[in-house]
């Protein structure tokens, strides 16, 4: 999905709900309502493939992936259980390839392979940070990854390992956003942390519309009704049906993954 969440609606804004405050070693922090004391304990982090390319358009920027790995390692060392789903847009985007005449199923499978390359890159950089990791794929790739087995993934998380899910759902026509929602539900994550290149969800593209307004909170139904590009409709509906919140935040700010895990009031919260 696009990093910018936009819609045709002219009026942005949503009620921010009650303000919660939690104590930390650094003092008190303002958190989202409903965040457990001390923050989330098991999270699903969704990373876009485009983020891995950095300022380029293809491939992996080692400096970018290393910076992401440092943030993830810090969170895991704090006792949080982290699973990751990564897109493959820095290599292939199945929907775009199909628009150029390629068979959609074949194009989607190419995209799935791209996600696995990103998974292996993140695994390498996280292990350099001292984090034990496991890559699980929805398509069998025995020499480089485990098959996706939910109970095994949960056990890895309980042991403090980072679990990285690759190859999407293993079937064409499903996005990695939908994969993130589905995997989060199956492993019992309490929130989907959707890392983007902007600091939340806007009513228009802030890069081209200076007057664009950022939403503080939204419901899943509002996202669907307004056509906001937080994630595809299938992913949003799946989260809505299971009351799974989504926090959209800016990955480009150092330390934001830890802030999102703590439930700090950054970005835009999508919750029922």
Rosetta blueprint (number, residue, H / E / L):
1 X L
2 X L
3 X L
4 X L
5 X E
6 X L
7 X L
8 X L
9 X L
10 X L
11 X L
12 X L
13 X L
14 X L
15 X L
16 X L
17 X L
18 X L
19 X L
20 X E
21 X E
22 X E
23 X E
24 X E
25 X L
26 X L
27 X E
28 X E
29 X E
30 X E
31 X E
32 X L
33 X L
34 X L
35 X L
36 X L
37 X L
38 X L
39 X L
40 X L
41 X L
42 X E
43 X E
44 X E
45 X E
46 X E
47 X E
48 X L
49 X H
50 X H
51 X H
52 X H
53 X L
54 X L
55 X L
56 X L
57 X L
58 X L
59 X L
60 X L
61 X L
62 X H
63 X H
64 X H
65 X H
66 X H
67 X H
68 X H
69 X H
70 X H
71 X H
72 X H
73 X H
74 X H
75 X H
76 X H
77 X H
78 X L
79 X L
80 X L
81 X E
82 X E
83 X E
84 X E
85 X E
86 X E
87 X L
88 X L
89 X L
90 X L
91 X L
92 X L
93 X L
94 X H
95 X H
96 X H
97 X H
98 X H
99 X H
100 X L
101 X L
102 X L
103 X L
104 X H
105 X H
106 X H
107 X H
108 X H
109 X H
110 X H
111 X H
112 X H
113 X H
114 X H
115 X H
116 X H
117 X H
118 X H
119 X H
120 X H
121 X H
122 X H
123 X H
124 X H
125 X H
126 X H
127 X H
128 X H
129 X L
130 X L
131 X L
132 X L
133 X E
134 X E
135 X E
136 X E
137 X E
138 X L
139 X L
140 X L
141 X L
142 X L
143 X L
144 X L
145 X L
146 X E
147 X E
148 X L
149 X L
150 X H
151 X H
152 X H
153 X H
154 X H
155 X H
156 X H
157 X H
158 X H
159 X L
160 X L
161 X L
162 X E
163 X E
164 X E
165 X E
166 X E
167 X L
168 X L
169 X L
170 X L
171 X L
172 X L
173 X L
174 X L
175 X L
176 X H
177 X H
178 X H
179 X H
180 X H
181 X H
182 X H
183 X H
184 X H
185 X H
186 X H
187 X H
188 X L
189 X L
190 X L
191 X E
192 X E
193 X E
194 X E
195 X E
196 X E
197 X L
198 X L
199 X L
200 X L
201 X E
202 X E
203 X L
204 X L
205 X L
206 X L
207 X L
208 X L
209 X L
210 X L
211 X L
212 X L
213 X L
214 X E
215 X L
216 X L
217 X E
218 X E
219 X L
220 X H
221 X H
222 X H
223 X H
224 X H
225 X H
226 X H
227 X L
228 X L
229 X L
230 X L
231 X L
232 X L
233 X H
234 X H
235 X H
236 X H
237 X H
238 X H
239 X H
240 X H
241 X H
242 X L
243 X L
244 X L
245 X E
246 X E
247 X E
248 X E
249 X E
250 X E
251 X L
252 X L
253 X L
254 X L
255 X L
256 X H
257 X H
258 X H
259 X H
260 X H
261 X H
262 X H
263 X L
264 X E
265 X L
266 X L
267 X L
268 X E
269 X E
270 X E
271 X L
272 X L
